[in-house]
Every structure is written in structure tokens, then in C-alpha cells.
Amino acid sequence: MHNNQTIQTILEHQPHKIISQDGKNILILGTAHVSQTSVDKVNELLDTMEFDAVAIELDEMRFDAMTNPNKYKEMDLIQIIKNKQTGMIAVNLALSAYQNRLAKQLGVEPGAEMKAAINQAEDKNLTLWKIDRNIRTTMKRAWRGMKFFDKMGLLFSFGGFFEKEEITAEEIEKLKTGDVLESTFSDFADESQPLYTSLIHERDEYMAARILQETKNSDAKNILVVIGAGHLKGMSQSIENKIDADKTVTELDVIPPGAKWTKYIPWIITAVIIIGFTIGFSRSPELGWDLIKTWVLFNGVLAAVGAAVARAHIITIITAFIAAPITSLNPAVAAGMVAALIETYFRKPKVGDFEALQEDATELKGWFRNPVTRILLVFILTNLGSAIGTWVSGFKIAAALV
């Protein structure tokens, strides 16, 4: 960095760290994700023409969402439903909605400094490194490490995105040291070690390892790293300690397998219910049919209620009622999948629905109004109703036999 005085002037009062090792000069700039100042500093630094490469706190998925405004317009709902990706799409939409609300309130789009770095790298023909871990991996590692009640608390907290019109001053302050991911789940990260580890500590190490990998394999001498200020200390320490980059990335990219026994639960339930029917009919045909009625009614009604709460088409609601008792005995197919496919057939979203998707997702009623998000809700709530129906009817069948 030849023009050192200019760079030091730009960095005055800005959180940063300069690391020189192995012939590389790495400037890590800690940014606030809702600050115009951070955007300006990124532009000023890159305008000095002192950098050969830029690294940003984004993974491929979030980079695509930021640079491709037509992403949601190009969604294939049928494939999303069949591939069971509705949950991740719903999470991404909720995060996007949160960002949109912030942008309206503050006049600065969260992550605008990342977009500035992307644009500058493209304009100046600089190498661009996306160093963050895949968001799916991050969330799945956190989810696998959390206890049952932590998971339930996290799920029910999701409605908090839509409860209030304005983001509080406290939430804005959190965004000045972290990113949207961290600020969104920060309250739970404070209380949940697995969530904190996955969202913050692991990402510090992962991004540091990615920097070490890229600098080792690149001719770039001067690198600007643009990250949330909350990652500055952890990343800097890991880079200075020269952690084993390849080993770290490999280990932190692995999604820990769930408990092996859990995958057998649906099949065990199916076997137990069928055995229950068999025992019932062996005692008397009346008892056997009563057990089947119990199974059909609780599964069907609660799945249909889930679809109705999602404001599904009447035929979708009827389909949910019919499908749930059958799919609950076949773990390979979910009632929500069948219901969502039927909803898509009868209320196929139009181009305008996809165009309005991100705006509608900023408020809860918009999720029910927009056909795209309503289909996601049909999938989720029908499955929830069917799952509750399975457990309730299962206990009733067991009680009748005992």
C-alpha cells in the first residue's frame, strides 16, 4: 500500500486492522451494515487504486440475492415444494423483508457497503472473493446443535419480524456491529451456545480461513476485506495465528448428521398405528373401524385447519383433509407437499405476484395475500396440522386399546 497516508486518513475513527504477513497486506475494514459512512469509506479506499483484491462477507447464495433482483421472480415453486426447500425460502424471504423495512426506515439498504465493494471490484477489474460460509450450512449447523425448546422458541420468534412497523433503536445498534443474520437472531444467540457458535465464532474462523486460502493461491498483494465490525477481532486473531485454512474450511462446511434414531421415528409411528388397527380389528370390527375413524378425523381435520389458516383454496383444504391420514402412514410423502401442489395448480402465481413478493413479505398479512408466500404457508401449516393430528390420534388409539 504505497499511498499509506491517504489510506490512514480514510481509516481514521473506523474499526480496522492491517495485517502484513507472507508478503501480503490485508486491510480488514469493520463496517456497520446500516451506515452511509461505511459505504463511503469502502468507495474511498477502493478509489485509491491501492488494492488488487476485495473480500466480502457474503456467500454465493447471499451474493446472488444481492446482485440478482430477479431472483424471486425466477423461482420454480413446484421444484421448491418437491425438494422440500420451502423452509429455507421462507427464512430468506423473512430476512429480506427485515432488510427492506430497515432500508425504508433508515434510508440505507443493509449491506450497501457490500454492494459498493462489489460494484467497485467490477468497475476496477479487481478480484472479488466471497468468503462467508453458505447460509444453509450455518443455519443447519446451528439447528442441529440446539435443544428442542430452543428450536421451538426460535420458530415462534419468527413472527416478531412482522409485529411492529419500525425497527427499534436497540436493533439498529446491533446492526452497527453485526450483519442481518446476527442481529435477527442475537437475542437467542446470547442464550443459545450452539446458535452463537454457528453464527459468530465459526464464521470468524471460516472467513479467516477463506482469506488465507485465497491469498495463498493469488498474486494479489494488497487486499481489502469488508466485514461487519463484530467479526473484526475474531477474524484478525485467526489470520494472525495462521490457522490451518484447508482443515478449518473442510470441518466447518460439514453439516453434522442428526441423531440416527430420529429418522426411524416416522416409520416406527406407522408400524405402531398399523399394529394398533390390526389389534383393534382382531378384537372386533367395530373397534377397528372406530380406530380408523379416529386416525382419519384427527389427521384430516387438523391438516385441513392448517390449510384453512393459511387461507388456502377450498379444494386445497379438502385435499389436505383427504391426504393427511394417508401421507401420515407414508413418511416419504408429506401432506403439506400435496396441499401446496394443489394450491399452486388452482392459484398459480402470476408475474405480478413475484414482482410484489419482497414488498408483501414485509408484513404478516402480505404473506397471506400474496399467492407465492401463501403457498409456502400452506405447505408449512398443513404439515404442522398433520403432525399434531398424528400424535393426538396416536395417543387416542393407544388409549382405546389399553
C-alpha positions in Angstrom: 0.0 0.0 0.0 2.1 2.8 -1.3 -0.3 5.6 -0.6 -0.3 4.9 3.1 -1.0 8.4 4.4 -4.2 8.7 2.3 -5.4 5.3 3.5 -4.7 6.1 7.1 -6.7 9.4 6.8 -9.6 7.4 5.3 -9.5 4.9 8.1 -9.4 7.5 10.9 -12.1 6.6 13.5 -13.0 3.5 11.6 -12.7 0.0 13.1 -10.0 -1.8 11.1 -6.9 -4.0 11.3 -3.9 -4.1 9.0 -2.1 -7.5 8.8 1.1 -7.9 6.9 2.4 -11.4 6.5 3.9 -13.7 3.9 4.3 -10.7 1.5 0.6 -9.8 1.7 -1.0 -6.7 3.1 -4.5 -7.4 4.4 -6.7 -4.5 5.4 -9.8 -5.6 7.3 -12.4 -2.9 7.5 -15.1 -3.3 10.1 -18.3 -1.8 8.8 -21.8 -1.0 10.1 -24.4 -2.6 7.8 -26.8 0.3 8.1 -24.3 3.2 7.7 -23.8 5.5 4.8 -20.3 6.3 6.3 -19.3 2.6 5.8 -20.4 2.8 2.2 -18.4 6.0 1.7 -15.3 4.5 3.3 -15.4 1.4 1.0 -15.6 3.7 -2.0 -12.9 6.0 -0.8 -10.5 3.1 -0.1 -11.0 1.4 -3.4 -10.7 4.8 -5.2 -7.1 5.0 -4.0 -6.4 2.2 -6.5 -4.1 0.6 -3.9 -5.9 -2.8 -3.8 -5.6 -5.8 -6.0 -8.4 -7.8 -4.5 -11.6 -7.3 -2.4 -13.1 -9.9 0.0 -16.7 -9.5 1.2 -18.8 -11.1 3.9 -21.1 -12.9 1.6 -21.6 -16.4 0.4 -22.7 -17.4 -3.1 -26.4 -17.5 -2.2 -26.5 -14.1 -0.5 -24.3 -12.6 -3.2 -26.8 -13.9 -5.8 -29.7 -12.4 -3.8 -27.9 -9.0 -3.6 -26.9 -8.9 -7.3 -29.8 -10.6 -8.9 -33.0 -8.5 -8.3 -35.0 -11.1 -10.3 -34.1 -14.0 -8.1 -37.5 -14.4 -6.5 -39.2 -13.8 -9.9 -37.4 -16.8 -11.3 -38.4 -19.2 -8.5 -39.8 -22.6 -9.6 -42.3 -23.2 -6.9 -43.0 -26.8 -8.0 -39.4 -27.8 -7.6 -39.1 -25.9 -4.3 -42.0 -27.9 -2.9 -40.8 -31.2 -4.3 -37.3 -30.6 -3.0 -38.6 -29.6 0.4 -36.9 -26.2 0.3 -39.9 -24.2 1.4 -38.5 -23.6 4.9 -35.2 -22.1 3.7 -37.1 -19.9 1.1 -39.4 -18.7 3.9 -36.4 -17.8 6.1 -34.7 -16.0 3.2 -37.9 -14.1 2.5 -38.3 -13.1 6.1 -34.7 -11.8 6.3 -35.2 -10.0 3.0 -38.4 -8.4 4.4 -36.4 -7.3 7.5 -33.8 -5.7 5.3 -36.5 -3.9 3.3 -38.1 -2.5 6.4 -34.7 -1.2 7.6 -34.0 0.4 4.2 -37.3 2.3 4.3 -36.7 3.5 7.9 -33.1 4.4 7.7 -32.7 5.4 4.0 -29.7 3.0 3.8 -30.0 -0.5 2.5 -28.5 -3.1 4.9 -25.3 -4.4 3.2 -25.0 -1.4 0.9 -21.3 -1.3 1.7 -21.0 -4.9 0.3 -22.8 -3.8 -2.8 -20.4 -0.8 -3.1 -17.4 -3.2 -2.8 -19.0 -5.5 -5.5 -19.6 -2.6 -7.9 -16.1 -1.1 -7.3 -14.5 -4.5 -7.9 -16.3 -4.9 -11.2 -15.6 -1.3 -12.3 -11.9 -1.5 -11.5 -11.5 -5.1 -12.6 -10.4 -6.3 -9.1 -10.5 -9.9 -8.0 -13.6 -10.4 -5.8 -13.6 -13.1 -3.1 -16.9 -14.2 -1.4 -15.6 -15.5 1.9 -18.6 -16.2 4.1 -20.0 -19.7 4.7 -23.1 -20.9 2.9 -26.1 -19.6 4.9 -27.8 -23.0 4.7 -24.8 -24.7 6.3 -24.7 -22.0 9.0 -28.3 -22.4 9.9 -28.3 -26.2 9.7 -25.2 -26.4 12.0 -26.9 -24.1 14.5 -30.2 -26.0 14.2 -28.6 -29.4 14.7 -26.8 -28.2 17.9 -29.9 -26.7 19.5 -32.1 -28.3 22.0 -35.8 -28.9 21.3 -37.2 -26.0 23.4 -34.6 -23.7 21.9 -35.7 -24.7 18.4 -39.4 -24.1 19.3 -38.5 -20.6 20.8 -36.6 -19.7 17.6 -39.5 -20.8 15.4 -42.2 -18.9 17.4 -40.0 -15.8 17.5 -40.2 -15.6 13.7 -43.5 -13.8 13.9 -41.6 -10.9 15.6 -40.4 -9.8 12.2 -43.9 -8.6 11.4 -45.2 -7.4 14.8 -44.0 -3.8 14.6 -43.8 -1.2 11.9 -40.4 0.2 12.9 -37.1 -1.3 13.9 -36.1 -0.3 17.4 -33.0 1.8 18.2 -31.6 -1.2 20.0 -31.9 -3.4 16.9 -30.2 -0.7 14.8 -27.3 -0.5 17.3 -26.9 -4.3 16.9 -26.7 -3.9 13.1 -23.8 -1.5 13.6 -21.6 -4.3 14.8 -23.1 -7.3 13.1 -25.0 -8.3 10.0 -28.6 -9.0 9.4 -28.2 -12.7 10.3 -26.6 -11.9 13.6 -28.9 -9.0 14.6 -32.0 -11.0 13.7 -31.1 -13.9 16.0 -28.9 -12.0 18.5 -31.4 -12.4 21.4 -31.3 -16.1 21.0 -27.6 -16.3 20.3 -27.0 -14.7 23.7 -28.8 -17.6 25.4 -28.0 -20.4 23.0 -24.4 -21.5 22.7 -24.9 -23.5 19.5 -26.5 -20.5 17.8 -23.7 -18.2 19.0 -21.1 -20.7 17.9 -22.5 -21.2 14.4 -23.5 -17.6 13.7 -20.4 -15.8 15.1 -17.5 -17.8 16.3 -17.4 -20.4 13.4 -17.9 -17.7 10.8 -15.0 -15.7 12.2 -12.8 -18.7 11.8 -14.3 -19.7 8.4 -13.9 -16.3 6.8 -10.3 -16.0 8.2 -9.5 -19.4 6.7 -11.0 -18.4 3.3 -8.8 -15.3 3.3 -5.7 -17.4 4.0 -6.8 -19.8 1.2 -7.3 -17.0 -1.3 -4.2 -15.1 -0.5 -2.1 -18.2 -0.7 -3.4 -19.0 -4.2 -3.5 -15.5 -5.6 -0.9 -13.0 -6.8 -2.8 -10.2 -5.1 -0.5 -8.3 -2.7 -3.0 -5.7 -1.2 -6.4 -7.0 -0.1 -9.3 -5.1 1.3 -11.6 -7.2 3.5 -15.1 -5.7 4.0 -16.9 -7.3 7.0 -19.2 -6.4 9.8 -17.3 -4.8 12.7 -18.4 -7.6 15.1 -16.2 -10.1 13.1 -13.1 -7.8 13.2 -11.4 -9.1 16.3 -12.1 -12.8 15.8 -11.1 -12.8 12.2 -7.9 -10.8 12.8 -6.8 -13.2 15.5 -7.4 -16.3 13.4 -5.5 -14.8 10.4 -2.5 -13.7 12.6 -2.4 -17.2 14.2 -2.3 -18.7 10.7 -4.9 -21.3 11.4 -4.9 -24.4 9.2 -7.1 -22.9 6.4 -8.0 -26.0 4.5 -8.7 -28.1 7.5 -10.9 -25.3 9.0 -13.0 -24.8 5.9 -13.5 -28.5 5.5 -14.5 -29.0 9.1 -16.9 -26.0 9.2 -18.5 -26.9 5.9 -19.7 -30.2 7.3 -23.4 -30.4 8.4 -23.4 -32.7 11.5 -25.8 -35.6 11.0 -28.8 -35.7 13.1 -29.3 -38.4 15.6 -29.6 -41.7 13.7 -32.6 -42.9 15.6 -34.8 -39.9 14.7 -35.0 -40.9 11.0 -36.8 -44.1 12.1 -39.4 -42.3 14.2 -41.9 -41.8 11.3 -41.6 -45.5 10.3 -42.0 -46.6 13.9 -45.1 -44.5 14.2 -46.5 -46.0 11.0 -45.8 -49.5 12.2 -47.3 -48.9 15.6 -50.5 -47.4 14.1 -50.9 -50.3 11.7 -50.4 -52.8 14.5 -53.0 -50.8 16.5 -55.5 -51.2 13.7 -54.8 -54.9 13.4 -55.3 -55.4 17.2 -58.5 -53.4 17.0 -60.0 -55.5 14.2 -58.8 -58.7 15.9 -61.0 -57.7 18.9 -64.0 -56.6 17.0 -64.7 -55.0 13.6 -66.4 -52.1 15.4 -63.3 -51.2 17.4 -61.1 -51.5 14.3 -63.3 -49.0 12.3 -63.5 -46.7 15.3 -59.7 -46.6 15.4 -59.6 -45.8 11.7 -62.2 -43.1 12.1 -60.1 -41.5 15.0 -57.0 -41.6 12.8 -58.8 -40.1 9.8 -60.7 -37.4 11.7 -57.8 -36.0 13.8 -55.3 -36.2 10.9 -57.6 -34.9 8.3 -59.3 -32.2 10.3 -56.1 -30.7 11.8 -54.3 -30.8 8.4 -57.3 -29.1 6.9 -57.4 -26.5 9.7 -53.7 -25.8 8.9 -54.5 -25.2 5.3 -57.5 -23.1 6.2 -55.4 -20.9 8.5 -53.1 -20.3 5.5 -56.2 -19.2 3.6 -55.9 -22.0 1.1 -58.3 -22.7 -1.8 -61.3 -24.8 -0.7 -60.2 -27.7 -2.8 -56.7 -27.5 -1.2 -58.4 -27.7 2.2 -60.4 -30.7 1.2 -57.3 -32.3 -0.3 -55.4 -31.7 2.9 -58.2 -33.5 4.8 -58.0 -36.5 2.4 -54.3 -36.6 2.1 -53.1 -36.3 5.7 -54.4 -39.7 7.0 -52.8 -41.4 4.0 -49.5 -39.5 3.9 -49.1 -39.8 7.7 -48.7 -43.5 7.1 -46.1 -42.9 4.4 -43.1 -40.9 5.7 -41.9 -40.4 2.1 -44.7 -38.0 1.3 -45.9 -35.1 3.3 -49.5 -33.8 3.4 -48.1 -30.2 3.1 -46.4 -31.1 -0.2 -49.7 -32.5 -1.7 -51.7 -29.5 -0.4 -49.1 -27.0 -1.7 -49.0 -28.6 -5.2 -52.8 -28.4 -5.3 -52.8 -24.8 -4.2 -50.2 -24.0 -6.9 -52.5 -25.6 -9.5 -55.6 -23.7 -8.6 -53.9 -20.4 -7.7 -50.9 -20.3 -9.8 -49.0 -17.1 -9.0 -48.7 -14.5 -11.8 -45.7 -12.5 -12.8 -47.0 -9.5 -10.7 -47.2 -11.7 -7.6 -43.5 -12.5 -7.9 -42.7 -8.8 -8.5 -44.6 -7.8 -5.4 -43.2 -10.7 -3.3 -40.5 -8.8 -1.4 -42.8 -5.9 -0.6 -45.6 -8.1 0.5 -43.3 -10.2 2.7 -42.5 -7.2 4.9 -45.9 -7.6 6.7 -47.7 -10.6 8.0 -50.9 -10.0 6.1 -48.9 -9.8 2.9 -47.8 -13.4 3.4 -51.4 -14.5 3.3 -52.3 -12.1 0.5 -49.5 -12.9 -2.0 -50.1 -16.3 -3.7 -46.4 -17.2 -3.6 -46.0 -16.9 0.2 -49.4 -18.3 0.8 -48.3 -21.5 -0.9 -45.3 -21.6 1.4 -47.7 -21.2 4.4 -50.0 -23.9 3.1 -47.0 -26.3 3.0 -45.8 -25.4 6.5 -49.2 -25.1 8.3 -50.7 -28.2 6.7 -47.7 -30.3 7.7 -47.9 -28.8 11.2 -51.6 -29.7 11.5 -51.0 -33.2 10.2 -48.1 -33.8 12.6 -50.2 -32.7 15.6 -53.1 -34.9 14.3 -50.7 -37.9 14.1 -49.6 -37.6 17.7 -53.1 -36.8 19.1 -54.8 -39.7 17.2 -51.9 -42.0 18.1 -52.4 -41.4 21.8 -56.2 -41.8 21.4 -55.8 -45.1 19.6 -53.3 -46.3 22.2 -55.8 -45.3 25.0 -58.7 -47.1 23.3 -56.6 -50.3 23.0 -55.4 -50.2 26.6 
